[in-house]
């Protein structure tokens, strides 16, 4: 049963990572599994069997969500942007009580509050300066190196709670070519047996994916060090990032043509997301 819940949590993380403004790291914290996943990533080679056993169901869920639900998610955001966004806002806010426990009873001080405000402002500013620029990928050695570096950058932000890797990709114009282009393009090409199109998309995804792996290991080690040396201050910064996430999501939402029915449906999806986060967090606590 625990394996099923872990796969489900992995799916939530995977979905969060492909939505601009939503952070996979935030979902990890919300569900109470952040410290565990960071530890397993940084100790993958030292405690290989234990780490793989822990990470495998999350990886399965993430891969299934990214590959299987990217089409559905694209449709939901096109047809029902506000209710879909409020679902993820509910998922984020539903995990706040568990996050606050990490600093409860600690002396926060001016430094902690300063970090909270600074990182809150960072997310809002990143969202405010998003552009509609879309990069055109023409594969070459320089482009392959660039895709690797972009993958490392995006993965680092995917691991940091509150910072959306997809939002960073959106800022630099690589969200559409990779997330809504190469990923579903590779799946469609594989399904139809179009090997030429498959190789073209793999040529984009392979260096990007390698960059993601390197970035995840690097940033996970940094976060582990920060949590071990300055846990309270680190969680103050994380809370600033997480609390800013719903603001960033709403800033990026299309609120034109919102009706009373849309608002009511959005309240329902928010409640569902909130309840799901509480439930998933509870499952982590019981594990």
RATABEL-V976358 format. One record per pair of residues at least 6 apart in sequence whose C-alpha atoms are under 7 Angstrom apart, sorted by the first residue. I is the first residue (numbers start at 1). GAP is how many residues later the second one is. D is the distance in Angstrom with one decimal. If there is no record, write none. Layout:
i->I gap->GAP d->D
i->I gap->GAP d->D
This chain:
i->3 gap->54 d->6.2
i->6 gap->51 d->5.6
i->6 gap->52 d->5.6
i->7 gap->50 d->4.7
i->7 gap->51 d->5.0
i->7 gap->53 d->6.2
i->7 gap->54 d->4.4
i->8 gap->53 d->5.9
i->9 gap->49 d->6.5
i->9 gap->52 d->7.0
i->10 gap->47 d->7.0
i->10 gap->48 d->3.9
i->10 gap->49 d->6.2
i->10 gap->50 d->7.0
i->10 gap->51 d->4.2
i->10 gap->52 d->4.7
i->11 gap->50 d->4.1
i->11 gap->51 d->4.5
i->11 gap->53 d->6.8
i->11 gap->54 d->5.0
i->13 gap->11 d->4.7
i->13 gap->14 d->5.8
i->13 gap->15 d->6.8
i->13 gap->49 d->6.2
i->14 gap->10 d->6.8
i->14 gap->48 d->4.1
i->14 gap->49 d->6.9
i->14 gap->51 d->5.7
i->14 gap->52 d->5.7
i->15 gap->50 d->5.9
i->15 gap->51 d->6.2
i->16 gap->6 d->5.3
i->16 gap->7 d->5.5
i->16 gap->8 d->5.0
i->17 gap->6 d->5.7
i->17 gap->7 d->4.9
i->17 gap->141 d->6.4
i->17 gap->147 d->6.8
i->17 gap->148 d->6.4
i->17 gap->149 d->6.3
i->18 gap->148 d->5.6
i->18 gap->161 d->6.7
i->19 gap->147 d->5.9
i->20 gap->144 d->6.2
i->20 gap->146 d->4.5
i->20 gap->147 d->4.3
i->21 gap->143 d->5.2
i->21 gap->146 d->5.4
i->21 gap->224 d->6.6
i->21 gap->227 d->6.0
i->21 gap->228 d->5.2
i->22 gap->142 d->5.3
i->22 gap->223 d->6.7
i->22 gap->227 d->7.0
i->23 gap->135 d->6.0
i->23 gap->138 d->6.1
i->23 gap->139 d->5.3
i->23 gap->140 d->5.5
i->23 gap->141 d->4.3
i->23 gap->142 d->6.8
i->24 gap->134 d->5.5
i->24 gap->135 d->6.6
i->24 gap->137 d->7.0
i->25 gap->133 d->5.7
i->25 gap->134 d->4.7
i->25 gap->135 d->5.3
i->25 gap->136 d->3.9
i->25 gap->137 d->6.6
i->26 gap->66 d->6.7
i->26 gap->135 d->4.2
i->26 gap->136 d->5.3
i->26 gap->216 d->6.1
i->27 gap->65 d->6.5
i->28 gap->6 d->4.8
i->29 gap->70 d->6.6
i->30 gap->62 d->6.2
i->30 gap->64 d->6.9
i->30 gap->65 d->3.7
i->30 gap->66 d->6.4
i->30 gap->68 d->6.8
i->30 gap->69 d->6.7
i->30 gap->247 d->6.5
i->30 gap->251 d->6.5
i->31 gap->64 d->6.2
i->31 gap->246 d->6.1
i->31 gap->249 d->5.5
i->31 gap->250 d->4.0
i->31 gap->253 d->6.6
i->32 gap->66 d->6.9
i->32 gap->249 d->5.3
i->32 gap->252 d->5.8
i->33 gap->251 d->6.6
i->38 gap->182 d->5.6
i->38 gap->186 d->6.7
i->40 gap->11 d->4.7
i->41 gap->176 d->6.5
i->41 gap->179 d->6.9
i->42 gap->175 d->6.4
i->42 gap->178 d->6.3
i->42 gap->179 d->5.7
i->43 gap->8 d->7.0
i->44 gap->7 d->5.4
i->76 gap->8 d->6.7
i->77 gap->7 d->6.4
i->81 gap->172 d->6.7
i->81 gap->173 d->6.7
i->82 gap->171 d->6.5
i->82 gap->184 d->6.4
i->83 gap->182 d->6.2
i->83 gap->183 d->4.1
i->83 gap->186 d->6.0
i->85 gap->164 d->6.8
i->86 gap->180 d->5.8
i->86 gap->183 d->6.1
i->86 gap->184 d->4.9
i->87 gap->182 d->4.7
i->87 gap->183 d->4.6
i->87 gap->185 d->6.8
i->87 gap->186 d->4.8
i->88 gap->185 d->6.2
i->89 gap->157 d->5.4
i->89 gap->181 d->6.5
i->90 gap->180 d->4.5
i->90 gap->181 d->6.2
i->90 gap->183 d->4.3
i->90 gap->184 d->4.1
i->91 gap->182 d->4.4
i->91 gap->183 d->4.9
i->91 gap->185 d->6.7
i->91 gap->186 d->5.0
i->93 gap->181 d->6.4
i->94 gap->180 d->4.2
i->94 gap->181 d->6.6
i->94 gap->183 d->5.0
i->94 gap->184 d->5.5
i->95 gap->182 d->5.6
i->95 gap->183 d->6.2
i->95 gap->186 d->6.9
i->102 gap->133 d->6.9
i->103 gap->129 d->5.7
i->103 gap->132 d->6.9
i->106 gap->126 d->6.9
i->108 gap->124 d->6.9
i->112 gap->121 d->5.2
i->112 gap->124 d->5.5
i->113 gap->123 d->6.9
i->115 gap->121 d->6.3
i->115 gap->122 d->5.1
i->116 gap->120 d->5.2
i->116 gap->121 d->4.8
i->116 gap->123 d->6.5
i->116 gap->124 d->4.2
i->117 gap->123 d->6.2
i->119 gap->118 d->5.9
i->119 gap->121 d->5.2
i->119 gap->122 d->5.4
i->120 gap->120 d->4.4
i->120 gap->121 d->5.1
i->120 gap->123 d->7.0
i->120 gap->124 d->5.1
i->123 gap->40 d->6.8
i->123 gap->118 d->6.4
i->123 gap->121 d->6.2
i->123 gap->125 d->6.8
i->124 gap->120 d->6.6
i->124 gap->124 d->5.6
i->127 gap->121 d->5.7
i->130 gap->40 d->6.8
i->130 gap->41 d->5.0
i->131 gap->40 d->5.9
i->133 gap->40 d->5.1
i->134 gap->39 d->4.2
i->134 gap->40 d->6.3
i->134 gap->42 d->6.7
i->135 gap->38 d->4.9
i->135 gap->39 d->5.6
i->135 gap->42 d->7.0
i->144 gap->63 d->6.0
i->147 gap->60 d->5.8
i->147 gap->61 d->4.9
i->148 gap->59 d->4.8
i->148 gap->60 d->4.7
i->148 gap->62 d->6.4
i->148 gap->63 d->4.4
i->149 gap->62 d->5.9
i->150 gap->58 d->6.8
i->151 gap->57 d->4.5
i->151 gap->58 d->6.2
i->151 gap->60 d->4.3
i->151 gap->61 d->4.6
i->152 gap->59 d->4.2
i->152 gap->60 d->4.7
i->152 gap->62 d->6.1
i->152 gap->63 d->4.1
i->153 gap->62 d->6.5
i->154 gap->11 d->4.5
i->154 gap->14 d->6.6
i->154 gap->15 d->6.8
i->154 gap->58 d->6.9
i->155 gap->10 d->6.4
i->155 gap->57 d->4.8
i->155 gap->60 d->5.4
i->155 gap->61 d->5.5
i->156 gap->59 d->5.2
i->156 gap->60 d->5.6
i->156 gap->63 d->5.6
i->157 gap->6 d->5.3
i->157 gap->7 d->6.0
i->157 gap->8 d->4.9
i->158 gap->6 d->5.8
i->158 gap->7 d->4.8
i->159 gap->57 d->6.7
i->161 gap->77 d->6.0
i->161 gap->80 d->6.4
i->161 gap->81 d->6.2
i->162 gap->76 d->6.9
i->162 gap->79 d->4.2
i->162 gap->80 d->4.4
i->162 gap->83 d->5.7
i->163 gap->78 d->6.6
i->166 gap->9 d->6.3
i->169 gap->6 d->4.7
i->182 gap->19 d->5.0
i->182 gap->22 d->6.9
i->182 gap->23 d->6.9
i->185 gap->16 d->6.7
i->186 gap->12 d->5.1
i->186 gap->15 d->5.5
i->186 gap->16 d->6.9
i->189 gap->6 d->6.7
i->189 gap->8 d->5.9
i->189 gap->9 d->5.2
i->190 gap->8 d->6.2
i->226 gap->8 d->6.4
i->227 gap->7 d->6.2
